[in-house]
Amino acid sequence: GYMDSLDMEGKEVLTVIGSGDHILNAVLNGAKKIDAFDISVYAIMLYYLKEAAIKTLEYEEFKDYFFDESCPNNYMIYQKLREKLRPEALKFWDFVYQNIDANEIFNSLIFRIRIDSTNTDVAIKEKSRISSYLRRDNYYKLKELINLCEVNCYCSEVKELDEIMSTYDYMFFSNIIQYQIDDKCEELKQAILRYLGKLNKHGEIKFGYIYAYLRSKLDKFLMFQDCEIEEVEPVDDFFDDKDYVLTLKKN
């Protein structure tokens, strides 16, 4: 949810892919170019599926397809959106649908976006609290903007982005930091220091997203003395505390 407060109009962005929502919210907020990376090619394929769905589906169809586990016309919806899939994603998803039962696909871990499987409306309302493109009005705004933004996806680890990088106004590394903090901490720190040189004037690296339940370990994630710590509304409102975003700025 922290992305909605940023001025991203006409900006260039580097982001982790994950569920694809960092990309989609950046597009919604006006980014003109996005380079996105993930260590998993499945994350890329999932983003391409969402991208094609947004370009072709009405809001209710998108909601049913991604949030309703018992969606009766799952394959029919896929047939509609597949026309807008990128070539590599078309090959991938066609193979999946031809060889795996659709219900098995949507109950698998590749679709990690459900919150309440018994109530689609509750699920999407909860999810839209942190991914604003899932609100109906924003969804249709995103449909218009997604064709205007250049999105490039790369299979790469966070510490090995030098070859794909150009220059950026924002970099978003989400919660990757929590998987790097022990034996890989110094490698990540050195990579982030290199990436600072790829920021445009007044650029920012959101190098760590820390969930509320990790508050007691927050000091472990403070790699840089001059980083800013921002409190944001928690992804999981089960906790009474805030989540945290760690930021390094160009100047």
C-alpha positions as CSV (number, residue, x, y, z in Angstrom):
1,G,0.0,0.0,0.0
2,Y,3.0,2.4,0.4
3,M,3.3,2.9,-3.3
4,D,0.2,5.0,-3.6
5,S,1.9,7.9,-1.7
6,L,4.8,8.1,-4.2
7,D,5.1,10.4,-7.2
8,M,5.6,7.9,-10.0
9,E,4.1,9.9,-12.9
10,G,6.4,9.5,-15.9
11,K,9.1,7.7,-13.8
12,E,11.3,4.8,-14.5
13,V,11.1,1.9,-12.0
14,L,13.0,-1.3,-11.1
15,T,11.0,-3.8,-9.1
16,V,10.9,-7.4,-7.9
17,I,8.0,-9.2,-9.6
18,G,6.7,-11.5,-6.9
19,S,2.9,-11.7,-7.5
20,G,3.2,-9.0,-10.1
21,D,1.4,-6.5,-8.0
22,H,4.4,-4.2,-7.6
23,I,4.4,-3.8,-11.4
24,L,0.7,-3.3,-11.7
25,N,0.5,-0.7,-8.9
26,A,3.5,1.2,-10.4
27,V,1.7,1.2,-13.8
28,L,-1.5,2.5,-12.1
29,N,0.5,5.3,-10.5
30,G,1.9,6.5,-13.8
31,A,5.3,4.8,-14.3
32,K,6.4,5.0,-17.9
33,K,9.0,2.2,-17.9
34,I,9.4,-0.7,-15.6
35,D,12.3,-3.3,-15.4
36,A,11.2,-6.2,-13.3
37,F,13.1,-9.2,-12.0
38,D,12.5,-12.4,-10.1
39,I,14.6,-15.5,-9.3
40,S,11.7,-17.6,-10.3
41,V,10.5,-17.8,-13.9
42,Y,7.0,-18.8,-12.6
43,A,6.6,-15.3,-11.1
44,I,7.2,-13.9,-14.6
45,M,4.6,-16.3,-16.2
46,L,2.1,-15.3,-13.5
47,Y,2.7,-11.6,-14.2
48,Y,2.2,-12.1,-17.9
49,L,-1.1,-13.9,-17.1
50,K,-2.3,-11.0,-15.0
51,E,-1.2,-8.5,-17.7
52,A,-3.1,-10.3,-20.4
53,A,-6.2,-10.6,-18.1
54,I,-6.2,-6.9,-17.4
55,K,-6.0,-6.1,-21.1
56,T,-8.9,-8.4,-22.0
57,L,-11.2,-9.1,-19.0
58,E,-14.0,-7.1,-17.4
59,Y,-13.5,-6.5,-13.7
60,E,-15.9,-9.3,-12.6
61,E,-14.2,-11.8,-14.9
62,F,-10.8,-10.9,-13.5
63,K,-12.1,-11.2,-10.0
64,D,-13.6,-14.6,-10.6
65,Y,-10.6,-15.9,-12.5
66,F,-8.0,-15.1,-9.9
67,F,-10.0,-15.2,-6.6
68,D,-12.7,-17.8,-7.0
69,E,-11.3,-21.3,-6.6
70,S,-14.5,-22.9,-7.8
71,C,-14.9,-20.6,-10.9
72,P,-16.9,-22.8,-13.3
73,N,-15.8,-21.0,-16.5
74,N,-12.1,-20.9,-15.6
75,Y,-11.0,-22.4,-19.0
76,M,-13.4,-20.2,-21.0
77,I,-12.0,-17.1,-19.4
78,Y,-8.4,-18.3,-20.1
79,Q,-9.4,-18.8,-23.8
80,K,-10.5,-15.2,-23.9
81,L,-7.3,-13.7,-22.3
82,R,-4.8,-16.0,-24.0
83,E,-5.0,-13.8,-27.1
84,K,-3.1,-11.1,-25.3
85,L,-0.4,-13.3,-23.7
86,R,3.2,-12.7,-24.7
87,P,4.5,-15.6,-26.9
88,E,6.6,-17.3,-24.2
89,A,3.7,-17.1,-21.7
90,L,1.2,-18.4,-24.3
91,K,3.4,-21.5,-24.8
92,F,3.7,-22.0,-21.0
93,W,0.1,-21.6,-20.1
94,D,-1.2,-23.6,-23.0
95,F,1.0,-26.4,-21.9
96,V,-0.2,-26.1,-18.3
97,Y,-3.8,-26.2,-19.3
98,Q,-3.3,-29.1,-21.7
99,N,-1.6,-31.2,-19.1
100,I,-2.9,-30.2,-15.7
101,D,-6.4,-29.9,-14.4
102,A,-7.5,-26.3,-14.1
103,N,-8.6,-26.6,-10.5
104,E,-5.2,-28.1,-9.6
105,I,-3.5,-25.1,-11.2
106,F,-5.6,-22.6,-9.2
107,N,-5.2,-24.4,-5.9
108,S,-1.5,-24.6,-6.3
109,L,1.1,-22.3,-4.8
110,I,1.6,-20.4,-8.0
111,F,-1.6,-18.6,-7.2
112,R,-0.8,-17.3,-3.8
113,I,-3.2,-14.4,-3.9
114,R,-6.3,-15.7,-2.1
115,I,-7.2,-14.6,1.4
116,D,-10.7,-16.0,1.9
117,S,-11.5,-18.9,-0.4
118,T,-15.1,-19.0,0.7
119,N,-16.0,-15.4,-0.1
120,T,-14.5,-13.8,-3.2
121,D,-15.8,-10.3,-2.4
122,V,-14.2,-10.4,1.0
123,A,-11.0,-11.6,-0.4
124,I,-10.7,-9.0,-3.1
125,K,-11.8,-6.2,-0.7
126,E,-9.0,-7.2,1.7
127,K,-6.4,-7.6,-1.0
128,S,-7.4,-4.2,-2.5
129,R,-6.4,-2.5,0.8
130,I,-2.8,-3.1,-0.2
131,S,-3.1,-3.4,-4.0
132,S,-5.2,-0.5,-5.1
133,Y,-5.5,-1.7,-8.7
134,L,-8.0,-4.3,-7.4
135,R,-10.6,-1.6,-6.8
136,R,-13.1,-1.5,-9.6
137,D,-12.4,2.2,-10.7
138,N,-8.7,1.7,-10.5
139,Y,-8.9,-1.6,-12.5
140,Y,-10.4,0.2,-15.4
141,K,-7.9,3.0,-15.1
142,L,-5.1,0.4,-15.2
143,K,-6.6,-1.2,-18.4
144,E,-6.0,2.1,-20.1
145,L,-2.5,2.7,-18.7
146,I,-1.0,-0.8,-19.1
147,N,-0.7,-0.4,-22.9
148,L,1.3,2.9,-22.4
149,C,3.9,1.5,-20.0
150,E,7.0,-0.5,-21.2
151,V,7.4,-3.5,-18.9
152,N,10.5,-5.8,-19.2
153,C,10.8,-8.9,-17.2
154,Y,14.1,-10.7,-16.3
155,C,14.9,-13.9,-14.5
156,S,17.6,-12.8,-12.1
157,E,18.7,-12.7,-8.5
158,V,18.6,-9.4,-6.6
159,K,22.4,-9.2,-6.3
160,E,23.0,-9.8,-10.0
161,L,21.1,-7.0,-11.7
162,D,23.9,-4.9,-13.0
163,E,23.6,-6.2,-16.6
164,I,19.9,-5.5,-17.0
165,M,19.9,-2.1,-15.2
166,S,19.5,1.3,-16.8
167,T,18.8,4.3,-14.5
168,Y,15.7,4.6,-12.2
169,D,13.7,6.9,-10.1
170,Y,12.6,4.1,-7.8
171,M,13.8,0.6,-7.0
172,F,11.5,-1.8,-5.0
173,F,13.0,-4.9,-3.4
174,S,10.0,-5.8,-1.2
175,N,10.8,-8.3,1.5
176,I,13.7,-10.0,-0.2
177,I,16.0,-8.7,2.5
178,Q,14.6,-11.1,5.1
179,Y,15.9,-14.1,3.1
180,Q,19.4,-12.4,2.8
181,I,20.0,-11.1,6.2
182,D,22.4,-13.8,7.6
183,D,25.2,-15.3,5.4
184,K,24.2,-13.2,2.4
185,C,23.8,-9.8,4.1
186,E,27.2,-8.4,3.0
187,E,26.6,-9.4,-0.6
188,L,23.2,-7.7,-0.7
189,K,24.6,-4.6,1.0
190,Q,27.4,-4.3,-1.6
191,A,24.9,-4.7,-4.4
192,I,22.6,-2.0,-3.1
193,L,25.6,0.4,-2.8
194,R,26.4,-0.3,-6.5
195,Y,22.7,0.3,-7.4
196,L,22.7,3.7,-5.8
197,G,24.8,4.8,-8.8
198,K,21.9,3.8,-11.0
199,L,19.4,6.2,-9.4
200,N,18.3,9.4,-11.1
201,K,18.4,12.7,-9.2
202,H,16.3,12.4,-6.0
203,G,15.8,8.7,-6.7
204,E,15.0,6.2,-4.0
205,I,15.7,2.5,-3.2
206,K,13.0,0.9,-1.1
207,F,15.5,-1.9,-0.1
208,G,13.5,-3.6,2.6
209,Y,9.9,-4.3,3.5
210,I,9.7,-5.6,7.0
211,Y,6.5,-7.2,8.3
212,A,5.1,-6.3,11.7
213,Y,5.9,-9.7,13.2
214,L,9.6,-9.1,12.5
215,R,9.7,-5.8,14.6
216,S,11.9,-7.4,17.3
217,K,14.5,-8.1,14.6
218,L,14.3,-4.7,12.9
219,D,17.8,-3.7,13.9
220,K,19.2,-6.7,11.9
221,F,17.8,-5.2,8.6
222,L,19.3,-1.7,9.1
223,M,22.3,-2.1,6.8
224,F,22.9,1.6,6.3
225,Q,23.2,4.4,8.9
226,D,21.4,6.9,6.7
227,C,18.4,4.8,5.7
228,E,14.9,6.1,6.5
229,I,12.4,4.0,8.3
230,E,8.8,4.5,7.4
231,E,5.8,3.0,9.2
232,V,3.0,1.8,6.9
233,E,-0.3,0.0,7.3
234,P,0.4,-3.7,7.8
235,V,-0.3,-6.2,5.1
236,D,-1.7,-8.6,7.7
237,D,-4.0,-6.7,10.1
238,F,-3.8,-9.6,12.5
239,F,-0.9,-7.7,14.1
240,D,-1.5,-4.4,16.1
241,D,1.8,-3.0,14.9
242,K,2.8,-1.3,11.7
243,D,4.9,-2.7,8.8
244,Y,8.1,-0.9,7.9
245,V,9.7,0.3,4.7
246,L,13.5,1.0,4.6
247,T,14.6,3.6,2.1
248,L,17.9,4.9,0.8
249,K,17.8,8.2,-1.2
250,K,20.2,9.4,-3.9
251,N,21.0,12.7,-2.2
